[in-house]
């Protein structure tokens, strides 16, 4: 009798497993760009008809396709891609180019500029456009990737989504963050950024600010400061969705409002209790910070619903 029940249980588990099989394909895709090969993951629905494709551009730092780095693992971009594919929306998410350099080419990192990130994003967009496999191509840029994405999207894609993107130039954001974290360094930082904004390198930097303004990173900051997100977003003539979380401790809701005001084709969605990584935060700063290293915490459903509704309107 026990054997009979065991067999039935085995059959039920097998049937359930078959029913739960993925209804999408997962493929590693490497794309050549002017600087280095971009490596990423393409999720595609197992359907005959053409689907929409969302190209997800990661934020600042050595961020990988899943939204993680060597210090923090949160899986924010991985979860976003998985939520999109559950709605039969394809996605391509990729590692920042800084993760693709070989040990022999690491010396080239200091010569990278913000324009390189833009050119890389354009190469990714062009790669998928030439396949002609998708009904619509949408760019979704997270944090720094928002500015990269909006510039790369001009005259190339069908829609643009800003996820926790800044509405001000990076010098203003940095001064604001320094004032909050180390107010004693605010004036000195403002002086350095003022020089960089003019395109002038600063020879002597306070050791306390070296990680942010060391000589090797200054050319990158110079190339980044020249772009104003409000001006760049205004150049887009495609439907735009701006999403911002009310619990974001890196980018303020004022940034989303500034972006929204810069383009009449934009829609603004403020997601209550969502932080910079799309996670729900009901408590204090401690809970918010801990979410940066919690890969098991899911992203908010409201984020996904807003994106899906926006893409459906593009059809």
N, C-alpha and C positions, 0 to 999 in steps of 0.2 A: 504494500500500500504506500509505504514511504517512497519507494522508487517511482511510483506512478505520479505522486504529487511533485516530486523533484523534476520529472520529465515535463510536466505541465508548466511548472515555474520556469524551466529553461526555455520552453517554447514561447511563453509570454514575454520573457526578457528579449528573446531574439526578434520577435515581431516588433516590439517597442523600439529596439535598436535600429531596425530597418526603417521604421517610420521616422526616426530622428536623423537619418542620414542627411548630409548637407545637400541643399538644393542649389549650391553655387560651386564655382571652381576657384581655386586659389593658385596664383601663378607668380613666380619671381620674375620681375622685368627689370633689365638694366638698360639705361638710356644714355647715349653719348651726348655730352654737352661741350661747349667751348673750353671748359676748365677741367672737368673730370667726369667719369661715369657716375650717373645717379642710379642707385639701387633701391628697389622698392617692391611692394606687394600689390598685385592687382586682384581684386575680388570681383567676379562676374557671375550674374545670375544664369542658371541653366535654362534659359529661354531662347526661343527662336528669334523673336522680334528684337529690334534695336532698343537698347536701354540708355538711360542717362548715366553719365560718368562724372563723378566728383573727384577732382584732383585735390588732395589734402596737402597743404604746404605747412610744415612744422614751424615752431617758434624759434627763438634765439638760442644760442649755445650749441653744443654738440648733441643735438636732439635726434633721436632715431625715429623711424617710421611709426613706432607705437606711442611716441610722446615721451619716451624715457631718455635718461642719460646715465652716465656711470655712477652718479651720486643718488639720483632719485628715480624710482620706478612707479609709475601710476597708470600706465596703459590707456591714457585718455584718448589718443588718436586711434588706437587699436579698437577700443570699444565703439568709437564713432563709426569706423568702417564696418564693424559687425552689425551695428544697428541699421545702417544704410542698406546693407545687403539683405537684411531681413525684410526690407520693403522693396526688394528687387531693384535696388539702385547700385550700380557698379561704383567702385572707388579704386583709386591708386594713391597709396601713401608711401612716402619715401624717406630714406635717411638723409639728414643734412649732408651736403657734399664734404664737409670737414671730416666725416667718418669714412669717406671712401679713399682718402689718400693713403698710399703705401708708406712704409717707414722711410723709404728712400726719398719720397716726395714731401715729407712733412715740412721741410724748409719753405715750401711754396705757400704755406698757410698764411704767413705774415703778409703776403702780397695780395691776399684775397680782399675784394672790396664788396660793398653792398650791391654794386652793379653786377658782380659775378652771380650772386644769388638770383637776381632778376633774369639774367641771361639763361641760367640753369632752368628756372621755372618756365621760361619761354620755350626752351628746348623740349621740356616734358609735354607742354601743351601741344606743340607742333607734332610731336611723335604720335600722340593719340588722335589728333585731327587728321593726319595723313592715313590712319587706318580706316577711317570712314565707317567705323563699327558702331558709333554711338549717335543717338537721336539728338542729344544735347550734351555739351561739355560745360561743367560748372567748376569754378575754382573756389575752394574754401581755404582761406589763409588764417592760421591761428597766431595771435600775438604778433611777433615780428613778421611772421608769414603773411599777415594781413596786408601790410604795406608792400611786401614783395609781390603778393598775388594781385593786388589791385593795379599795380604798374604793368605786370606781365599780361594782365587780362585785356588791356586796351586793344580793341578791334580784333580780338582773337577768339573769345569764348561767348557762350550764351547767357551766362549768369555769374555773379560774384557774391560770395558770402564772407563777411568779416566776422571772425570769432575772437572776441576779446582783443580787438585791434585798437591801437592808439589813434587818437584823433589829433595829436600834436606832434611836433618834431621831437626827435629823440633827446635833444639837449634839454628841452623843457621837462621831459619825463624824468631824466636822470637827476636834474636839480631837485625836482620834487621828491624823488625817492631818497636822495642823500639828505635832504632837509629832515625827513622823517626818521632816518636811521642814524645819521651822524651830523646833526645841525652845525657842529663846529667846523665842518669841512665844506659847508654850502658855498660860502663866498669864494673860496679858492677853486672849487669845482666850476663855479660859474665863470670865473676868469679864464680857466683852461678851455672850457667849452666855447667861450666867446672867441678865442683865438682859432680854435678848430673850425668854427663856423665860417671864419674868414679864409679857411684853407691854410692856416699857418700852424706848423708843427711846434710843439712845446718841448724844449730841451730838458728842463728841470721840473720834476714832478715830486710832490710830497710822497714819501714811501708809503704812507697810509692810503694813498690813492693810486699806487702803482699798478695794482691788478686791473684797475678800470681805465687808466690813462697812460699806461706804459708806451714808450715810443713806437713799438712794433704794431700796436693796435690803433694808433692815432689815424693813419691813412684810412682804415676801415670806418672809423667814426666820422671822419670828414666826408666820406662818400655817402654815409647814412644820413647825416644831418641835413644835407641839401634837399632831401625829399620831405615835403609837407603832405601828410595823409589827406588833409581836406582838399588841397589842390589836386592831388592825384585822383581821388575818388570822383571829383567833379568832372574829370575827363571821360568817365565811363558813360556810355549811352545804353547800357544793358540793365535789366532788373537787378537790384542789389538788396541783399538781406544783411542787416547788421544785428548781431546777437551779443549781448553783454550780460554778465551775471552780477547780481546785486552784492554778492559776497566776494567779489574779485579784489584781492589785496595788491595786485600788480597794476591793473588798469582800472581807472575810475569810470563810472557811468557817464560822466561829463564827456569823456572821449567818444563814446558811442553817440551821444547827442550831437557833438560837433561834426562827426562824420555824417550823421543823418541830415543835418542842416545843410551840408555841402552839396547834396545831390537829391533832386526832387524825385528821382526814380528809386530811392531807397526806402526800405521798410525797417523800422526799429523794433526789436523785441528785447525787453529786459526780463531776464529769467530770475525770479525771486529765489534767493538762497543758493544760487549757483556760483561757484568760485572760478578761478582762472583755468582750472582743469576740467570744467564741466561737472564737477561733483557737488552734491547737495551738502551744504553746511548749515546746521541748525544752531551750533554753539559759538564759541569764541575763537580767537585767533589761534589758539592751540589746536583746536580741531581742524581748522583750515590748514595749518602748516603740516599737520600729520597726514593729511590726505595726499600730499605731494609724494609720499613714500608708501602709499597703500595701493598696490596693484589690483586688489580685489574689490575695491569700492567702485560700483558702476557709475556711469554717467547718467545725468538726469533725462527722464523721458521727455520732458518739455522741450529740451534742446533738439532731440531727434524729431519730434512732432513739428516743430517750427521749420526745420530744414525740409522735411518731407512735404509739408504743405506748400512751401515756397517752390520746390521742384515740380510739384504737380501743377502749379499755376503756370509754369513755363511750357507745359505740353500744348 
